[in-house]
């Protein structure tokens, strides 16, 4: 199995991708790169069995409805600021981790989501089954939430001022995965210098958890909304240590994490 993690930014320069090959009891990073444009991403996605994209897959229902109605000349609906700012999956993440994701409707994360929407649309036009709820080959990931759930520091490692934190986080991740996750010298160097590359690595790990059914999926009541808004795959707290050894035949599909 090959899982691909993508840290999708608004521009290729800040977009990174990481591919992990999984064999019996082992995992090996086979490729990690920054500066990925849409054409490069489509080629990488085509070669992966499961893909984790670190970017929202959609906007809140209340926000999309309000903008569409107002744009068409109608009245702005009576919707709360929270409903306009956050998706259902964002509320689930906040309840699970104690921290709200960035709002795709009111924060700058909305700009990468424009690019994600274009990329997902082009993949669908090429025949890819795009399920924003995560049931298909593509799944929405949120590395900061996954790191927090797995017990790692999830802040203080971004940009130039976070280089020390980035190095500490990479060291902690290597310590927890020692014995089954192989990172060559080039991968260690890039992930120690670029938080984009490290987030792509984490997204590839979450993609594996999603493929094994070790992530929280939407309930039956949430499924229709997730298909429009997107759904963040939250891994189980105990999933990291079993990613290389879990049997897909015995793990539950997108079970509720502990």
Long-range contacts (C-beta under 8 A, 24 or more apart in sequence): 1-49, 1-50, 1-208, 1-211, 2-30, 2-47, 2-48, 2-49, 2-50, 3-48, 3-49, 3-50, 3-51, 3-52, 3-204, 3-205, 3-207, 3-208, 3-211, 4-44, 4-45, 4-47, 4-48, 4-50, 4-51, 4-52, 4-204, 4-207, 5-51, 5-52, 5-54, 5-141, 5-199, 5-200, 5-201, 5-202, 5-203, 5-204, 5-205, 5-206, 5-207, 6-36, 6-41, 6-44, 6-45, 6-51, 6-52, 6-53, 6-54, 6-55, 6-200, 6-203, 7-54, 7-143, 7-196, 7-197, 7-199, 7-200, 7-203, 8-41, 8-53, 8-54, 8-55, 8-112, 8-115, 8-116, 8-119, 9-112, 9-115, 9-196, 10-111, 10-112, 10-114, 10-115, 12-36, 12-37, 12-38, 12-40, 14-196, 15-41, 15-196, 16-194, 16-196, 16-197, 16-199, 16-200, 17-41, 17-44, 17-200, 18-197, 18-200, 18-201, 18-203, 18-204, 19-44, 19-47, 19-48, 19-204, 20-181, 20-201, 20-204, 20-205, 20-208, 22-208, 22-243, 22-244, 25-180, 25-244, 25-245, 26-180, 26-182, 26-244, 27-177, 27-180, 27-181, 27-182, 27-208, 27-243, 27-244, 28-181, 28-182, 29-181, 29-182, 29-183, 29-184, 29-187, 29-201, 29-204, 32-186, 32-187, 32-190, 32-191, 32-197, 32-200, 32-201, 33-190, 33-197, 34-190, 34-194, 34-196, 34-197, 38-115, 38-118, 38-119, 38-122, 41-119, 42-119, 42-122, 42-123, 42-126, 45-123, 45-128, 45-138, 48-137, 48-207, 49-137, 49-211, 50-137, 50-139, 50-207, 50-208, 50-210, 50-211, 51-137, 51-138, 51-139, 51-207, 52-139, 52-140, 52-141, 52-203, 52-204, 52-206, 52-207, 52-210, 52-233, 53-116, 53-138, 53-139, 53-140, 53-141, 53-203, 54-141, 54-142, 54-143, 54-199, 54-200, 54-203, 55-109, 55-112, 55-113, 55-115, 55-116, 55-140, 56-87, 56-101, 56-104, 56-109, 56-110, 56-112, 56-113, 56-116, 56-140, 56-230, 57-113, 57-116, 57-120, 57-132, 57-140, 57-229, 57-230, 57-231, 58-87, 58-104, 58-113, 58-117, 58-132, 58-228, 58-229, 58-230, 59-87, 59-104, 59-105, 59-110, 59-113, 59-229, 60-84, 60-85, 60-86, 60-87, 60-90, 60-104, 60-105, 60-229, 61-87, 61-225, 61-228, 61-229, 63-105, 64-228, 87-225, 87-229, 87-230, 88-218, 88-222, 88-225, 88-226, 88-229, 89-140, 89-218, 89-226, 89-229, 89-230, 89-231, 89-232, 90-232, 92-216, 92-232, 92-234, 93-142, 93-145, 93-232, 93-234, 96-145, 96-149, 96-216, 96-234, 96-257, 97-145, 97-148, 97-149, 97-234, 99-144, 99-145, 99-148, 99-154, 101-142, 101-144, 101-145, 101-232, 131-227, 132-226, 132-227, 132-228, 132-229, 132-230, 132-231, 133-217, 133-218, 133-223, 133-226, 133-227, 133-230, 133-231, 134-210, 134-215, 134-217, 134-218, 134-226, 134-231, 134-233, 134-254, 135-217, 135-254, 139-206, 139-207, 139-210, 139-215, 139-233, 140-230, 140-231, 140-232, 140-233, 141-202, 141-203, 141-206, 141-207, 141-210, 141-232, 141-233, 142-232, 142-234, 143-198, 143-199, 143-202, 143-203, 143-206, 145-232, 145-234, 146-202, 146-205, 146-206, 146-234, 146-235, 147-202, 149-234, 149-235, 149-236, 149-237, 149-257, 150-176, 150-235, 150-237, 150-239, 150-240, 151-237, 152-176, 157-195, 157-198, 158-195, 159-195, 162-195, 163-193, 166-191, 166-192, 166-193, 166-195, 166-198, 167-192, 169-198, 170-198, 173-201, 173-202, 176-240, 176-241, 177-240, 180-243, 180-244, 180-245, 181-244, 205-235, 205-240, 205-243, 206-233, 206-235, 207-233, 208-243, 209-233, 209-235, 209-236, 209-239, 209-240, 209-243, 210-235, 210-254, 211-248, 212-239, 212-243, 212-246, 212-248, 212-251, 213-248, 213-251, 213-252, 213-253, 213-254, 213-255, 214-239, 214-242, 214-243, 214-246, 214-251, 214-255, 214-257, 215-239, 215-254, 215-257, 216-254, 216-255, 216-256, 216-257, 217-253, 217-254
